[in-house]
Amino acid sequence: MRNRVTIVVLGLAASAVFAAAVQFQPLSVKTGLWHMTKALTWTNLPPQMAAMMRAAPQTTNYNSCVTTQSLSSNPWANGSGDDCSWTVVNSTSTDMEVSGTGCNFGGNSGMTGGVHGTIHVVDSEHGTGSMAISVTGNGQTMQGMASYTGQWVSATCPAH
């Protein structure tokens, strides 16, 4: 019994040391106003949702105010309207893996979902990303993919 406790304690200590050694790096991009383009494709749509989704814009544009703080989260979430709670899974200066939960994809339609994807920095003023989307609500489940391109516009963001 004593050996088992020792092994568990040593394992937990090793895990803590490893976790401390893994440092998340913020993305290396300019802060300020970014122009984002998001393209959506949906799969496995229930028939009643397919027509509605085809009628919705497949490509949208929005502006995102990237701050120093958001570079350690999802810098392009601000302005997307998805209202997800974001968690960074892994991050280097050029690549970030993120997970979003509790996303509000349907406005008042009762559709919520989750997102998992990556952001890639091409250079300090350009980036790309892709996100796998799962949306549920009203007895429906939908799957989708979103691809993003982002371009830095200016060092300042408009006042709200």
N, C-alpha and C positions, 0 to 999 in steps of 0.2 A: 504494500500500500504506500509506504514511504517513497519507494522508487517511482511509483506512478505519479505521485504529487510532484516530485522533483522534476520528472520529465515534462509534466504539464507546465510548471513554472518556467523551466528553461525554454520551452517552446513559445510561451507567451512573451518572454523577454526577448527572444530572437525576433519574433514578429514585430515587437515594438521598435527594435533597433532598425529592422528592415524598413518599416513604415516611415521612420524618421529620416532614413537615408534617401527615400524617394521624395524628391522635391518637385512640386508642380512649378513650371515656368509659365509666366504669362505670355500670350502671343506677342510677337514683336511687330506691331503695326502702329501707325500714327493714330493718335486720339483725335476726336472731333467728329465732324459730320461725314457719314458714309452713305453712299447710294447703293441700295440692295435690289437685286432682281431675283425673284423666287419663281421657279417653274415646278408645277405639281403634276404628277401622274398618279392615277388611282387604279387599283386592281381589286378583284374580288368584290365588286360593288353589287349589292342587292339590286334587282331590276328597278325598283321604285326610286333608288338613289342615283342610278346611272344617268338617267335623263337630267336630273337636277345638277349633278356634278359636271356633266358635259356643257351645260348652259353657263356654269360659273367660269370666270376667267382662269385659264390654266397658267398664265404668267402674270405676276403682279410685281409692282415696284413699291418700295418704301424707303424712307430715310431712317438711319439709326445713328443715335448719338453715342459714340464709343468713348468711354471714360477709362481712366487708369484702373478703376475698380472693376469695370466690366471685362477688362482683359484677363481677369482671373475667373470669369464666369462664362457666359455666352455673349460676346460683344455685339453680336448682330441681332439679339432678341429684342432690344429696345426698338419699338416702332413696328414690329411684326404683327402685333395684335393677337398673338397666340396665348399670351399670359401663362406661360409654363413656369414651373419651379425648376430651375436648372441646377444640375450637379455636374462638376467636371470630373470625369473618370480618369483622364490622363492629359497632360499638357506639356508641350515643349515650346520653344520660341516660334516654331513653324507649324505645328500640328496640335489640335485639341480634339479630344473625344468627349462628347457631352451627352447627358441624358436629361430629358425634360419630362416631368410628370404633371398631372392635373391641368393639362393644356385645355384651353377653351377654344375649340375649333369651330364650333357651330353657332357662335353668338348666343342667341336665346333658344336654339333648337334642342338643347339638352345633350349635345354631343361633346364628350370630353375624350382625352386620349393622352398618349405618350409618344415621345420622340427619342430616337437614339441615332447619333451620327457623328460626323467629323467636320472640322473646319481646317482648311489648309491655307497657309499664308504663302502667296507667290512672291511678294515683296512687301515692303512696308505700306504700300498704297493699294494693293490688290489681293483679293482672296477668293477662295472657292469653298464650297461645302456641299455635303449631301446628308440627308436625314431620312431614316425609315420612320414612317408614321403609322400608328395604330389608333383608330378612332372607334369608340363604342358609345351607344346610347339609343334609347327608344327601341331596344331589341335588335339593333343593327350593329354590325362590325364591318369596318372598312380598313383596307391597308393602302398605303401610298408611299411615294418617294418624292422628296423635294430636293431640288438642286439649287444652289445659290451661287451668285457671283456678287462680289462687293468691290466698290471702288471708293477710295478716299476722295472727299470733295473739298473740305476746308478744315482748318484747325478749330473753328468755333461752330457751335450748334445754335440754331435759332432758339430764342426764348419761347417758352410755352405759354 
